[in-house]
Amino acid sequence: MAQGVLRILLITGGTISTILGVVGIILPLLPTTPFLLLAAYCYARSSDTLYRRLLETKWLGTYIENFRSGKGIPLVTKWIAVLILWVSSFYSIVYIVPLMIIQLLLFSVVAYITYYIFSLKTNR
């Protein structure tokens, strides 16, 4: 029974990620590739049919294949992801978290994630 619940959660997560990835193609503020990679991960662990469909989709499969083949993530996607990360984190660090040590910790985590995103290969 636990595996059935996990499968449903993974399919649901994959579907939500796919929807967000499609919205990201239309709206430039939402990064497409990370959501599609998350969807592929969820589908690969829950449904071979959905995983194959996602990879075979003309528009969506290209993002995943470019990443998997080592071509990387588009530069625009990297900048948008980092911008959203910093804007949301800056608000949390400045207005929500009262302790300086936690603010420094959050800042360090966001800085590391930024480094990681930009260290990934760029698809030009």
N, C-alpha and C positions, 0 to 999 in steps of 0.2 A: 504494500500500500504506500509506503514512504517513497518508493521509486516512481509510482504513479503521480504523486503530488509534485515531486521534483520535476518530472517530465512536463507537467502542466505549467509549473512556474517558469521553466526554461522556454517553453513555447510562447508563453505570454510575454516574457521578457524579450524574446527574439522578435515577436510581432510588434511590440511597442518600439523597440529599437529600429526596426525596419521603417515604421511610420515616421519616426523622428528623422531618420536618414533621408527619406523621400522629401520631407518638409525642408530639410537642410539643402537639398538641391535647389529648391525654389527660393528659400529665404537665406540670404548670404550670411546672416548672423548665427546660423546654426550649423556646426560642422557635420558634414555628411559621413566621412570615412570612419571616424570612431564609432558612430552608431551602427554602421553596417558591419564593422568588424565584431562588435558586441553581438549583433544579430546572428552572424555566422557562427560565432562561438556557441551561442545558446542553441541554435538549430543543429549544429554538429553533434551536440551531446543529447539531443532529444528526438530529432526527427530527420532521418536521411532524406526523405521526400522534400521537406521544407528547405533543407540545406542545399540540395541540388537545384531546386527552383530558384533560390536566391542567387546562387552562383551562375545559373544559366540565364538570368534576367539580363537583357541587353544593357540597360543603364546601370543597374545596381551591381551586377557582377563585375563590371570593369573596375570599380573602386577597390573591391576586395582583391581581385586578381593583380592589380597594380601593386598593392601592398605585399601580397604573398610572393610575387615574383621578384621582389626586391627593388621595384621601381620607386617605391616610397609613397609619401603623402604629398598632395599639392601644397605649395607654399601658402596659398591663400587660406587653405584649411588650417594649416598650422597657426597662422596669425590670428584667425578668428577664434580658434580654440583657446589660445593663450589670452586673447583680449577678454573673452567671456570669463575665463578662469580668474584673471586679475581683477576685473570689475566686481565680480561676485565676492571674491575673497577679500578685497580691499574693504568693501562694505562691512563684512563680518569682522575683520580685524579692527577696524576703526570704531564701529558703532555698536557691535554686539558683545565682543569679548572684552571683559574689563581687566583681566590680569595681563600684565606686561609679558610675563614668561610664556604664556599661551599665545599671545600675539606674535612673539618672536618665533615660536614653534610653527605656527600657521604660516608665517611669512617664509620660513625656511622650507617648509613642505611645498608651498606654491612655487618658490624659486627652483626647487629641484624638479618639479613636474615641468616647469617651463624649459629647463635645461634638457630634460628627457625628450620632450616633444621636438625641440629644435635639433636634437642629436639624431633623430630618425632621418632616414634618407629622404630627400626632397624630389618629388616628381615634377619636372619642369616641362 
